[in-house]
Each structure stands twice: as structure tokens, then as C-alpha cells.
């Protein structure tokens, strides 16, 4: 009997995926499966999967490969439909779990049939830092964060799974699902000492910053659709537009010089300079995404 299905969605993360799978295979329990849904990767992901499928006969790794990228909501729904376990555990491919992760998650769900077990995630720079202390922790959400969360499959089905109308852009599709699960009466419990994991951020580079800002831009486009569903007040465009205007980010935030300044300020003696500059630049991309997504839409 399969008690749990761990769904790992990935896209061009072969280097981190191999560590993620190693940790998911090295567990204290059996009776679970791993489903890797590959959203159109062009790297060595298939080779990594083939290698790890032969390492552990107690846990099957099932590989589903999309030829073209379809987006977070679509690929997670593919995983949900294919899952044979009673409990669905979502883990991102750049997340490393602890040795008792699956067992602790299964035990948590035995306490109550209607739970969202939200595992907290500590941020680290490198895989070798796993187990070390980190000030930055994600997962304190009132809804749901799919980088480390679990829900019984029956409730995901009843909630309608993920809304695929969010499209190929990323952001808020998990929050939207969380609100629908809450409407069904599910309660969120947080994994502080158990069911927690580590997110590998990597070391700051120009490419990392570009990727981070692109994600912020996509999230901001998605929040407009989210706001149309759940309330315009979620968009908070007044605050975003004001900060962007205050710092005149449209004049400099997208220039290569701004990224280089951000990268060089990491080692600046005043430690707050880099985080402050990064946050201001994020507001620019939030404003840009909201403007594009609200073009022609009445938000009054």
C-alpha cells in the first residue's frame, strides 16, 4: 500500500534535482512513491532520473516528461492525477528534506483527516550547508506554499486541484489552492521541528538576480488574476506604484549597471545596502507586472 506520493516538479535543475532525490530516497520509512514531473527541461534531467531510479528498490521514482513547458499549475495537477498515495507531498526540486521527512509527514496526517501540513523551509546557499542555521525561513503562510507542503489527495480533488488558468507564469497558484482548501474546512499546521526542509538559493550572481526579478515580475502578473478571484485588495497596487514612483525605478532598475551595483554591494561594509537595493528593484518589477496585467481591466 502506498501511503504517500511525493511530487517533485522540475525545470532545468538537474544539478540540484539529484540532491533532492537522494534525500527523498534516504528515508526512514517505505510505502511511498516519488513522482517527478519535468516541465520541458532541456538539460540532463532524464539522465539523472534514470540513474536514481535504480538506487532504491523500496521506493519507486516515476518520471513524467512534458515536451513543452506548461506551467506550475498544469504539471502539479498531472502529478496529483498520477499519484497513488493517500497523502500528496509537494517538494520543489531545489529543496532538500531531512532523514525522517516522509515518516513525520505521514504521522502528522494521522492526527486529523483535514490538515494542510505546511513544512517550513530554511534558506541555505549550498547543498553542503544543509543542517546549518539560517535566519531566513519560509512557510509561514495562511494558505499554502508548495515548496514543502502536504495534503490528502481527496481534498485536493474536492478543491478542484490547481487552477490552470494561471498559465505558464508562476506565482499565487498555490495560494489560490490554499484558500479553496481552507473553504473546505482544512486546518494548517506548521512543521517547525518536523517536516521542515532546506531551500538551496545558490550564491548571488548577476544571473541569479535576473532570475529573481523575473519571478517577481511573473508573480505580479498572476496576482491580478488572483485578485479578480478573491478580492482586488490583494493586489495592493497603490503601495507598489508609490514606491516605484518614489525611487523612480523606471529610469534605472532594468539597466545592467543596476544589477552590477547590486552584486557589488553585497560585500559593502553597511550590510543593509544590498537588501534595501534589492527590495526597491523588486517593487519595480512588481509595478511592471501589475501594469501589464491590468491593462484595460477595471479594478475599481
C-alpha positions as CSV (number, residue, x, y, z in Angstrom):
1,X,0.0,0.0,0.0
2,X,1.3,3.4,-1.0
3,X,0.7,5.9,1.9
4,X,2.2,9.0,0.3
5,X,3.2,10.4,-3.1
6,X,6.0,12.9,-3.2
7,X,5.5,15.2,-6.2
8,X,8.6,17.0,-7.4
9,X,8.1,19.5,-10.2
10,X,11.3,20.4,-12.0
11,X,12.6,22.5,-14.9
12,X,16.3,22.6,-15.9
13,X,17.5,21.8,-12.4
14,X,19.4,18.6,-12.9
15,X,22.3,19.7,-10.7
16,X,20.0,20.3,-7.7
17,X,17.4,17.6,-8.5
18,X,20.0,14.8,-7.9
19,X,20.5,16.0,-4.4
20,X,16.7,16.4,-3.8
21,X,16.1,12.8,-5.0
22,X,19.0,11.5,-2.9
23,X,17.4,12.9,0.3
24,X,13.9,11.7,-0.7
25,X,15.3,8.2,-1.2
26,X,17.2,8.2,2.1
27,X,14.2,8.0,4.3
28,X,13.3,6.1,7.5
29,X,10.1,4.6,6.1
30,X,8.8,2.8,3.0
31,X,5.4,2.7,1.4
32,X,5.8,5.9,-0.6
33,X,6.5,6.9,-4.2
34,X,8.3,9.8,-5.8
35,X,6.7,11.4,-9.0
36,X,9.0,13.7,-10.9
37,X,7.1,15.9,-13.3
38,X,9.5,17.5,-15.7
39,X,8.1,20.7,-17.3
40,X,10.1,20.6,-20.6
41,X,13.7,20.5,-19.3
42,X,16.5,20.7,-21.8
43,X,19.3,19.7,-19.5
44,X,20.4,16.3,-18.2
45,X,17.3,15.8,-16.1
46,X,16.3,12.5,-17.9
47,X,19.8,11.0,-17.2
48,X,19.6,12.0,-13.6
49,X,16.2,10.3,-13.2
50,X,17.4,7.1,-14.9
51,X,20.4,7.0,-12.5
52,X,18.3,7.4,-9.4
53,X,15.6,5.0,-10.4
54,X,18.0,2.2,-9.9
55,X,19.3,3.2,-6.5
56,X,16.4,2.2,-4.2
57,X,14.0,-0.7,-4.8
58,X,11.9,0.2,-1.7
59,X,10.7,3.5,-3.3
60,X,9.7,3.8,-6.9
61,X,10.6,7.0,-8.9
62,X,8.1,7.7,-11.6
63,X,9.1,10.1,-14.3
64,X,6.7,12.2,-16.4
65,X,8.2,14.4,-19.0
66,X,6.5,17.2,-20.8
67,X,7.9,18.1,-24.2
68,X,7.0,21.8,-23.8
69,X,6.7,24.0,-20.7
70,X,3.1,24.1,-19.4
71,X,3.4,25.9,-16.1
72,X,3.3,25.1,-12.4
73,X,-0.5,24.5,-12.1
74,X,-0.6,22.1,-15.0
75,X,2.4,20.0,-14.0
76,X,1.3,19.8,-10.4
77,X,-2.2,18.7,-11.5
78,X,-0.5,16.0,-13.6
79,X,1.3,14.8,-10.5
80,X,-1.9,14.8,-8.4
81,X,-3.8,12.8,-11.0
82,X,-1.0,10.2,-11.3
83,X,-0.4,9.9,-7.6
84,X,-1.4,6.5,-5.9
85,X,-0.8,7.7,-2.4
86,X,-3.4,8.9,0.1
87,X,-1.2,11.8,1.0
88,X,0.3,14.2,-1.5
89,X,3.6,15.8,-0.6
90,X,4.8,18.7,-2.7
91,X,8.6,19.3,-2.7
92,X,10.4,21.7,-5.1
93,X,13.4,20.3,-6.9
94,X,15.8,22.8,-5.2
95,X,14.6,21.7,-1.7
96,X,16.4,19.1,0.5
97,X,14.5,17.2,3.1
98,X,15.6,15.6,6.4
99,X,16.0,11.9,7.0
100,X,12.6,11.4,8.7
101,X,10.7,13.8,6.5
102,X,8.3,11.4,4.8
103,X,7.6,9.4,8.0
104,X,7.0,12.5,10.0
105,X,4.7,13.9,7.4
106,X,2.6,10.7,7.3
107,X,2.4,10.7,11.1
108,X,1.2,14.3,11.1
109,X,-1.7,13.5,8.9
110,X,-2.9,10.7,11.2
111,X,-3.8,13.2,13.8
112,X,-6.5,14.8,11.7
113,X,-8.0,13.9,8.3
114,X,-8.4,17.6,7.3
115,X,-4.9,19.0,7.5
116,X,-2.6,21.1,5.5
117,X,0.9,20.3,6.8
118,X,3.0,23.3,5.9
119,X,6.6,22.4,6.3
120,X,8.9,25.3,7.0
121,X,11.9,25.9,4.8
122,X,15.3,27.2,5.8
123,X,17.3,29.0,3.1
124,X,20.9,28.0,2.5
125,X,23.4,28.9,-0.2
126,X,24.9,25.4,-0.9
127,X,23.8,21.8,-0.5
128,X,26.7,21.3,1.9
129,X,25.1,23.8,4.2
130,X,22.1,21.5,4.9
131,X,21.6,21.2,8.6
132,X,23.1,24.6,9.4
133,X,21.3,27.6,11.0
134,X,19.7,30.2,8.8
135,X,17.8,33.3,9.7
136,X,15.6,33.3,6.6
137,X,12.7,30.8,6.9
138,X,9.7,30.5,4.5
139,X,6.4,28.7,5.0
140,X,4.5,31.0,7.5
141,X,1.6,31.3,5.1
142,X,-2.1,31.3,6.0
143,X,-2.8,29.4,2.8
144,X,-0.3,27.0,1.2
145,X,3.3,27.1,-0.1
146,X,4.1,24.2,-2.4
147,X,7.9,24.2,-2.0
148,X,7.2,21.9,1.1
149,X,3.5,21.1,1.9
150,X,1.3,18.1,2.1
151,X,-2.5,17.5,1.8
152,X,-4.6,14.4,1.4
153,X,-5.4,13.7,-2.2
154,X,-9.1,13.5,-1.6
155,X,-9.2,17.2,-0.5
156,X,-7.1,18.3,-3.4
157,X,-9.6,16.7,-5.8
158,X,-12.6,18.1,-4.0
159,X,-11.0,21.6,-4.1
160,X,-10.7,21.3,-7.8
161,X,-6.9,21.0,-7.8
162,X,-4.8,23.9,-9.1
163,X,-6.3,26.5,-11.4
164,X,-4.6,26.0,-14.8
165,X,-5.8,29.4,-16.0
166,X,-2.8,30.9,-14.2
167,X,-1.0,29.7,-17.3
168,X,2.8,29.3,-17.7
169,X,3.7,32.3,-15.5
170,X,4.4,31.3,-11.9
171,X,3.0,32.7,-8.6
172,X,-0.2,32.6,-6.5
173,X,-1.5,29.3,-8.0
174,X,-0.6,27.6,-4.7
175,X,-2.1,30.4,-2.6
176,X,-5.3,30.2,-4.6
177,X,-5.5,26.4,-4.0
178,X,-4.8,27.0,-0.3
179,X,-7.8,29.4,0.0
180,X,-10.1,26.8,-1.6
181,X,-8.8,24.1,0.8
182,X,-9.5,26.4,3.7
183,X,-13.0,26.9,2.4
184,X,-13.5,23.1,2.7
185,X,-12.6,23.3,6.4
186,X,-8.9,22.2,6.3
187,X,-6.7,23.5,9.1
188,X,-3.0,24.4,8.6
189,X,-0.3,23.1,11.0
190,X,3.3,24.1,10.7
191,X,6.3,21.8,10.7
192,X,8.9,23.7,12.8
193,X,10.8,20.8,14.3
194,X,9.5,18.1,12.0
195,X,8.6,18.1,8.3
196,X,11.0,21.0,7.6
197,X,13.5,21.2,4.8
198,X,16.2,23.4,3.2
199,X,16.0,25.5,0.1
200,X,19.2,25.9,-1.8
201,X,19.4,29.5,-3.0
202,X,22.9,29.4,-4.5
203,X,25.4,32.2,-4.3
204,X,24.4,35.7,-5.5
205,X,25.3,36.3,-9.2
206,X,24.0,38.6,-11.9
207,X,22.1,35.7,-13.4
208,X,20.5,34.8,-10.0
209,X,19.3,38.4,-9.6
210,X,17.9,38.4,-13.1
211,X,16.0,35.2,-12.4
212,X,14.7,36.5,-9.0
213,X,13.4,39.7,-10.6
214,X,11.8,37.8,-13.5
215,X,9.9,35.6,-10.9
216,X,8.8,38.8,-9.1
217,X,7.5,40.1,-12.5
218,X,5.6,36.9,-13.1
219,X,4.1,36.8,-9.6
220,X,2.9,40.3,-10.0
221,X,1.1,39.5,-13.2
222,X,-0.5,36.5,-11.6
223,X,-1.7,38.4,-8.6
224,X,-4.0,40.4,-10.8
225,X,-5.9,37.2,-11.8
226,X,-5.7,36.1,-8.1
227,X,-7.2,39.5,-7.1
228,X,-10.0,39.1,-9.6
229,X,-10.9,35.8,-8.0
230,X,-10.5,36.6,-4.3
231,X,-10.7,40.4,-4.0
232,X,-9.0,43.4,-5.6
233,X,-7.4,44.4,-2.2
234,X,-4.9,41.6,-2.6
235,X,-3.2,43.5,-5.5
236,X,-2.0,46.4,-3.3
237,X,-1.1,48.3,-6.4
238,X,-1.2,51.7,-4.7
239,X,1.7,50.9,-2.4
240,X,3.7,49.2,-5.2
241,X,3.2,52.1,-7.6
242,X,4.1,54.7,-5.0
243,X,7.4,53.1,-4.0
244,X,8.3,52.6,-7.7
245,X,7.5,56.3,-8.4
246,X,9.3,57.5,-5.2
247,X,12.6,55.9,-6.3
248,X,12.0,56.5,-10.0
249,X,12.8,52.9,-10.7
250,X,11.6,53.0,-14.3
251,X,14.7,55.1,-15.1
252,X,17.3,52.7,-13.8
253,X,16.1,49.4,-12.3
254,X,16.3,47.4,-15.6
255,X,19.7,48.6,-16.6
256,X,22.7,46.3,-16.4
257,X,24.5,48.8,-14.3
258,X,21.9,48.5,-11.6
259,X,22.4,44.7,-11.4
260,X,26.2,45.2,-11.2
261,X,25.7,47.7,-8.4
262,X,23.5,45.3,-6.5
263,X,26.1,42.4,-6.9
264,X,29.0,44.6,-5.8
265,X,27.1,46.0,-2.8
266,X,26.8,42.5,-1.2
267,X,30.2,42.9,0.4
268,X,29.7,46.6,1.2
269,X,30.5,47.4,4.9
270,X,27.0,48.6,5.5
271,X,25.2,45.3,5.4
272,X,21.7,46.8,4.8
273,X,22.6,48.3,1.4
274,X,22.2,45.2,-0.8
275,X,18.9,44.0,0.8
276,X,17.5,47.5,0.5
277,X,18.5,48.0,-3.1
278,X,17.2,44.5,-4.0
279,X,13.8,45.3,-2.4
280,X,13.5,48.6,-4.2
281,X,14.2,46.8,-7.5
282,X,11.6,44.2,-6.7
283,X,9.0,46.9,-6.4
284,X,9.9,48.0,-9.9
285,X,9.2,44.5,-11.3
286,X,6.0,44.2,-9.2
287,X,4.8,47.5,-10.6
288,X,5.7,46.5,-14.2
289,X,3.9,43.2,-13.9
290,X,0.7,44.7,-12.4
291,X,0.6,47.4,-15.1
292,X,0.9,44.9,-17.9
293,X,-1.7,42.5,-16.4
294,X,-4.2,45.3,-15.6
295,X,-4.1,47.0,-19.0
296,X,-7.7,47.5,-19.9
297,X,-9.0,46.0,-16.7
298,X,-11.3,48.0,-14.4
299,X,-10.0,47.4,-10.8
300,X,-12.3,49.8,-9.0
